[in-house]
Every structure is written in structure tokens, then in C-alpha cells.
């Protein structure tokens, strides 16, 4: 099976009837488009339940790859929501600890630059006796020195710190004892976790926050 196939949709987007044969011959199908709307992407998600439909808006690309089925994800919707809610609580709690210790304004992140470049060694440091931190780019990774749990969060979404990144959320699952079984049910595959986030946002179980000017803007809060 060929690794990938690219459809250059300069005018008309491919129909589901045109895409399905391509998926039987290729492990990945990429659709490069001039214009596409959310309804088209949502329809692909519905019509291709055994694939992950990733919409990369800034590159105008839709990527389609095999993944856990929609039905299997929806069977786990309560567990996934609970895990995302726990992740959000941990993220907010850790950022509050950072704020208290280093005098960082969580509304503006004032003080974070000084912590990152003047008070840290290679952007790393100790939060308290249980947690270390690593500030990198638009994110911060917290690691528990005893349990090795990892809580890696997006910080530029301030003051909301519970936004879900597929890889970060997967790492949270596999390093948090309570959620290791959930990670296993999702095939221990971060691609399946990415799909679960998008699907549950589409279903209204997780909440997309369009007011946040980032693509990773899905959180576990009730509408």
C-alpha cells in the first residue's frame, strides 16, 4: 500500500465517493484545497468513521488516516471527558502554584518572561518539592518528581490553561495511573486521542472556545 496520496482540489472538493477508493489503496490521503468549510470536514468525519480527519486550516490541508472508530470513541465519551476535566483541574492548579511562587499574573502572564530567562536554568526549574517545570515556546511542561506524571499545557491561552493538545493529553493519560486504562482503550496511540478530542468537540461533549485565537482551543467545560 502506497504511503500517501495528495488530491489538489483547486476548485471542487472531492466527494466521499471519490475519497473512499483512495483510502483503500493508500495509508494517507491529503486534500489540498483552495476553499473548504466546517460542514465539509464534519461530513467527512461522519462518513469516514474509521479514519481520523485532521483539518490543518493554516496550510489548507485535510489529512485522512486510519484510526479508532467513532463508535469506539463515543463508548468512552464519559471517561474521556472526565480525564479532560481532571487535566484541566491539574493544569489550573499548577499554574496557580507557579503564580504564587514566582509572582506571575495569570491574566497577562506578566513575570513569566523573567522566570523563563532570568530565574530558570535552560528554561527549567523547581516549582516545589513535588513538581519541576520546563517552559518552552507557547507551552509549559510540569513533571511530578515522585510519580513521573506529566502535565503539559498551552499557556498562551491565558487565563484558560485546560486547552487540549492531542499529544500532551495522551502523555497525561499514560503517566496518570487512573487513566492508563483509558489510554489502552484508545490503542495507546496519540492519533486516536487527537481524533477523540475533535470528535467529542463536534458532538458537544467537549467545548471549543473560538474566542481563543489558537487552533488548540478545546476544553472540558460545560456549555
C-alpha positions in Angstrom: 0.0 0.0 0.0 1.4 3.4 -1.0 2.2 5.7 1.9 0.1 8.7 0.8 -1.9 10.3 -2.0 -2.5 14.0 -2.5 -5.6 15.5 -4.0 -5.1 19.0 -5.3 -8.6 20.5 -5.1 -8.1 23.8 -6.7 -11.8 24.2 -7.5 -14.1 21.3 -6.5 -13.5 19.4 -3.3 -13.5 15.6 -3.7 -16.7 13.7 -2.9 -16.8 10.9 -0.4 -17.4 8.5 -3.3 -14.1 9.7 -4.8 -12.2 9.5 -1.5 -13.1 6.0 -0.3 -11.3 4.2 -3.2 -8.2 6.2 -2.5 -8.2 5.2 1.2 -8.3 1.5 0.1 -5.1 2.0 -1.8 -3.2 4.5 0.4 -2.4 4.8 4.1 -3.0 8.5 4.0 -5.0 10.9 1.8 -4.2 14.6 1.8 -6.6 17.1 0.3 -5.0 20.4 -0.6 -7.8 22.9 -1.1 -8.4 26.5 -2.1 -11.6 26.8 -0.1 -13.4 24.4 2.4 -15.9 24.9 5.2 -16.5 23.2 8.5 -19.6 21.4 7.1 -17.4 19.6 4.6 -14.9 18.5 7.3 -17.8 17.4 9.6 -19.3 15.4 6.8 -16.0 13.6 6.2 -15.9 12.8 9.9 -19.4 11.3 9.8 -18.9 9.4 6.5 -15.4 8.0 7.4 -15.9 6.7 10.9 -12.8 4.5 10.9 -10.5 7.4 9.9 -9.0 10.5 11.5 -9.9 13.6 9.6 -7.5 16.3 10.6 -8.2 19.8 9.3 -5.0 21.9 9.1 -6.5 25.2 8.4 -3.4 27.3 8.2 -2.0 25.1 5.5 -5.3 24.5 3.8 -4.9 20.7 4.1 -7.2 18.0 5.2 -5.4 14.8 6.2 -7.2 11.4 6.4 -5.6 8.4 8.1 -6.8 5.2 9.7 -7.8 5.5 13.4 -10.1 4.1 16.1 -13.7 4.2 15.1 -16.2 6.9 16.0 -18.3 4.3 17.8 -15.5 3.1 20.0 -14.7 6.7 21.0 -18.3 7.5 21.8 -18.4 4.4 24.0 -15.6 6.1 26.0 -17.0 9.6 26.0 -17.7 9.8 29.7 -14.2 8.6 30.6 -12.5 10.9 28.1 -14.5 13.9 29.4 -13.6 13.0 33.0 -9.9 12.7 32.0 -10.0 16.1 30.2 -11.7 17.7 33.2 -9.0 16.3 35.5 -6.3 17.5 33.2 -7.8 21.0 33.2 -8.0 21.0 37.0 -4.4 19.9 37.3 -3.3 22.5 34.8 -5.0 25.3 36.5 -3.7 24.2 39.9 -0.1 24.0 38.7 -0.3 27.4 37.0 -1.7 28.9 40.2 1.3 27.4 42.1 3.6 29.0 39.6 1.8 32.3 40.0 2.0 32.2 43.8 5.7 31.3 43.9 7.0 33.5 41.1 4.5 36.4 41.2 3.1 35.8 37.7 -0.1 37.4 36.6 -2.2 34.6 35.1 -4.4 37.1 33.2 -1.4 38.7 31.4 1.5 36.3 32.1 3.5 39.3 33.3 6.5 38.0 35.1 6.8 34.8 33.0 9.5 36.2 30.7 11.7 37.0 33.7 11.1 33.5 35.2 11.8 31.8 31.8 15.0 33.7 31.0 16.4 35.0 34.3 15.2 32.7 37.1 15.4 29.4 35.3 18.3 27.2 34.1 17.7 26.5 30.4 14.0 27.4 31.0 13.7 24.7 33.6 13.3 24.9 37.4 11.7 23.6 40.5 8.1 24.6 41.3 8.1 22.9 44.7 9.3 19.7 46.3 7.0 17.6 44.0 7.0 19.4 40.7 9.5 20.6 38.2 8.7 22.9 35.2 10.0 23.4 31.7 8.9 26.5 29.8 9.2 26.0 26.1 7.6 28.1 23.3 3.9 28.6 24.0 3.8 25.8 26.4 4.9 24.6 29.8 5.6 21.0 30.9 5.2 20.1 34.6 6.6 16.8 35.8 5.9 15.2 39.2 9.3 14.1 40.6 7.7 11.2 42.5 5.1 9.8 40.2 6.6 11.0 36.9 3.1 12.3 35.9 3.4 14.8 33.1 1.0 17.8 32.8 2.0 19.7 29.7 -0.1 22.7 28.9 -0.7 25.5 26.5 0.0 28.8 28.3 -0.8 31.4 25.6 -4.5 30.7 26.0 -4.3 32.6 29.3 -6.2 32.6 31.6 -7.6 29.3 30.3 -5.0 26.6 30.8 -7.0 23.5 30.1 -7.0 23.5 26.3 -6.3 20.1 24.9 -3.3 19.2 22.7 -3.6 15.7 21.4 0.0 14.7 22.2 0.0 16.4 25.6 -3.3 14.9 26.5 -2.1 11.4 25.5 1.1 11.9 27.7 -1.2 12.9 30.6 -3.2 9.7 30.2 -0.2 7.3 30.1 1.5 9.0 33.0 -1.5 9.2 35.3 -2.3 5.9 36.9 -6.1 6.5 37.0 -6.2 7.0 33.2 -3.8 4.4 31.9 -6.6 2.0 31.1 -8.3 4.7 29.1 -5.1 5.2 27.1 -5.0 1.5 26.5 -8.7 1.5 25.3 -7.6 4.2 22.8 -4.9 1.9 21.5 -2.1 3.7 23.3 -1.9 5.9 20.2 -1.9 9.7 20.4 -3.5 9.9 16.9 -6.6 8.2 18.4 -6.5 10.7 21.3 -6.3 13.6 18.7 -9.4 12.2 16.9 -11.3 11.7 20.2 -10.7 15.4 21.1 -12.1 16.6 17.7 -15.0 14.2 17.6 -16.1 14.9 21.2 -16.0 18.7 20.4 -18.1 18.1 17.3 -20.6 16.1 19.5 -20.7 18.9 22.0 -19.2 16.8 24.8 -16.0 18.9 24.9 -16.3 22.6 24.3 -14.5 24.5 21.5 -13.7 28.1 22.5 -13.5 30.1 19.3 -12.7 33.3 21.2 -9.2 31.9 21.8 -7.1 32.7 18.8 -5.4 29.3 18.6 -6.4 26.0 16.8 -6.0 24.0 20.0 -9.0 25.6 21.7 -11.0 22.6 23.0 -11.6 22.2 26.8 -13.6 20.1 29.2 -16.2 22.6 30.3 -20.0 22.5 30.1 -21.7 24.7 27.5 
